[in-house]
Amino acid sequence: MAKEKVKIDNLKYERHYYKEGKTVIAGCDEVGRGPLAGPVVCCSVIMPLKKELIIEGINDSKKLTAKKRDQLYDKIIEIATDYQVSFIDEKVIDEINILQATKLGMKNAINALKVKPDIILVDAVEGLDVNYPTQAIIKGDEKSYSIACASIVAKVTRDRYMQKMHEEHPVYNFFKNKGYGTKEHIEAIKKYGECNMHRQTFIKNFK
């Protein structure tokens, strides 16, 4: 008999802090640490946690289809108490490295929130330089509703941006690969060279 998959309770952390009186809870996540081209995009979002406003189907953005992400994105930005997105471009990534760029993007997204959170739930990244208490959660986009919402907004935002950049740089097929290091993308770099969107520290072995 196949082992039954246990469903993860992705509101556990939110309920914990809510009971402690921390009722304004932000989730923060990034998308785009691994690609060879384009920005890392970070999102911080505060979602209403009343039972009737919880959005069904929220999960780690990587586990959802593009169509489902788009549908959930629309719902999230419609009902979010507040959300902010930050782009850190490839030049900054090359200058300060991807981890520091991710931390900077998360800091910018959090500090741009107009509604001040009581606690920030962050996907994995520790040591953010912000004036709020934070909790880093490994695989937080699977375990926290708030982080998963941030993950979806960041993913859809970055994907749409890279699809637009495809129009300027069609030989790399950013529309499909979103800047990630697919075989086709690497072959295009070798054939055509890099463009201004490529991360020099990521493509140095492919030149």
C-alpha positions in Angstrom: 0.0 0.0 0.0 1.4 3.4 -1.0 2.3 5.7 1.9 -0.3 8.4 2.4 1.2 11.9 1.9 0.8 14.1 4.9 -0.6 17.5 4.0 1.6 20.4 5.4 -0.3 22.9 7.6 0.9 26.1 6.0 -0.8 28.3 8.6 1.0 26.9 11.6 3.5 29.7 12.0 0.8 32.4 11.4 -1.4 30.9 14.1 1.5 30.7 16.5 2.4 34.4 16.2 -1.3 35.4 16.1 -1.8 33.8 19.5 1.2 35.8 20.8 -0.5 39.0 19.8 1.6 39.5 16.6 -1.3 39.9 14.3 0.3 41.8 11.4 2.4 39.0 9.8 4.5 39.5 6.7 5.9 36.8 4.5 9.1 37.4 2.5 10.6 35.4 -0.3 12.8 35.7 -3.4 12.9 34.3 -6.9 15.8 34.2 -9.3 18.9 33.3 -7.2 20.0 30.7 -9.8 19.5 32.2 -13.3 22.4 33.2 -15.5 20.6 36.4 -16.5 18.2 39.0 -15.1 17.4 40.2 -11.6 16.7 38.6 -8.3 13.1 39.6 -7.3 12.0 39.8 -3.7 8.5 40.3 -2.3 7.2 41.0 1.1 3.4 40.6 1.6 1.0 41.0 4.5 -2.1 38.8 4.0 -5.4 39.0 5.9 -5.7 35.9 8.1 -9.4 35.8 8.6 -10.7 32.3 7.7 -13.0 33.6 5.0 -10.1 35.5 3.3 -7.7 32.6 3.2 -7.0 31.8 -0.5 -7.3 28.1 -1.4 -4.5 26.4 -3.3 -1.6 28.6 -2.0 1.6 26.7 -2.2 5.3 27.0 -3.0 5.3 28.8 -6.4 7.6 26.2 -7.9 5.0 23.5 -7.4 2.3 25.3 -9.3 1.6 25.6 -13.0 2.1 29.0 -14.6 -1.6 29.3 -15.2 -2.4 28.6 -11.5 0.3 31.0 -10.3 -1.3 33.7 -12.5 -4.7 33.1 -11.0 -3.4 33.1 -7.4 -1.3 36.2 -8.1 -4.4 38.1 -9.1 -6.2 37.0 -5.9 -3.2 37.8 -3.7 -2.7 41.4 -4.9 -6.4 42.0 -4.7 -6.8 41.1 -1.1 -3.3 41.7 0.4 -3.2 44.2 3.2 0.1 45.4 1.7 2.7 44.0 -0.6 6.0 45.3 -2.1 8.4 44.0 -4.7 12.1 44.8 -5.1 14.3 44.1 -8.1 18.1 43.8 -7.7 19.7 43.7 -11.1 22.5 41.6 -12.5 25.1 44.4 -12.1 24.5 44.6 -8.3 24.5 40.8 -8.1 27.9 40.7 -9.8 29.2 43.4 -7.5 28.0 42.1 -4.1 27.2 38.4 -4.8 23.8 36.7 -5.0 23.3 36.1 -1.3 23.9 39.7 -0.4 21.8 40.8 -3.4 19.0 38.6 -2.1 19.3 40.1 1.4 19.3 43.6 0.0 16.2 42.9 -2.1 14.4 41.4 0.9 15.4 44.4 3.0 14.1 46.8 0.4 10.8 45.0 0.0 10.2 44.9 3.7 11.2 48.5 4.3 8.8 49.6 1.5 5.8 48.2 3.3 3.4 51.0 4.3 1.8 48.7 6.9 4.3 47.9 9.6 4.5 44.2 10.4 4.8 42.7 13.9 6.9 39.8 12.6 8.5 38.8 9.2 8.5 35.2 8.2 11.4 34.7 5.7 12.1 31.8 3.4 15.5 30.4 4.7 17.5 33.7 4.7 18.8 34.7 8.1 20.4 38.0 9.3 18.3 40.5 7.5 19.1 44.1 8.4 15.6 45.3 9.2 14.0 46.9 12.2 11.5 44.1 12.7 11.7 40.6 14.3 12.2 37.9 11.7 12.0 34.1 11.6 13.8 32.3 8.9 12.0 29.1 8.0 13.7 26.4 5.9 11.4 25.5 2.9 9.3 28.4 4.2 7.4 28.6 0.9 6.0 25.2 1.6 5.4 25.7 5.3 4.1 29.2 5.6 1.0 30.7 3.9 2.5 34.2 4.0 5.8 33.2 2.5 4.1 31.1 -0.2 2.0 34.2 -1.2 5.3 36.2 -1.4 6.8 33.5 -3.5 4.0 33.5 -6.0 4.0 37.3 -6.4 7.8 37.3 -6.8 7.7 34.5 -9.3 5.0 35.9 -11.5 6.6 39.4 -11.4 10.0 38.0 -12.4 8.6 35.7 -15.1 6.6 38.6 -16.7 9.7 40.8 -16.6 11.9 38.2 -18.3 9.2 37.6 -21.0 9.3 41.3 -21.8 13.1 41.1 -21.9 12.8 38.3 -24.5 11.6 41.0 -27.0 14.9 42.8 -26.6 17.1 39.7 -26.6 15.2 37.0 -28.5 18.3 34.8 -29.3 18.4 33.6 -25.6 14.7 32.7 -25.4 14.2 34.4 -22.1 10.4 33.9 -22.7 10.8 30.2 -22.1 13.9 29.8 -19.8 13.5 33.1 -17.8 17.2 33.4 -17.7 17.9 30.0 -16.2 20.9 27.9 -17.5 19.1 25.6 -19.8 21.1 23.8 -22.5 19.6 26.0 -25.2 20.5 29.2 -23.2 24.1 28.1 -22.6 24.5 27.3 -26.3 23.1 30.7 -27.2 25.7 32.4 -25.0 28.5 30.4 -26.6 27.2 31.3 -30.1 26.2 34.9 -29.7 28.1 36.0 -26.6 26.5 37.6 -23.6 24.0 40.6 -23.4 23.7 43.3 -20.8 21.3 41.1 -18.7 23.8 38.3 -18.1 25.4 37.9 -14.7 29.2 38.0 -15.4 30.0 36.0 -12.3 27.5 33.3 -13.4 28.5 32.9 -17.1 32.3 33.1 -16.8 32.6 29.3 -17.5 30.4 29.5 -20.6 32.2 32.2 -22.6 
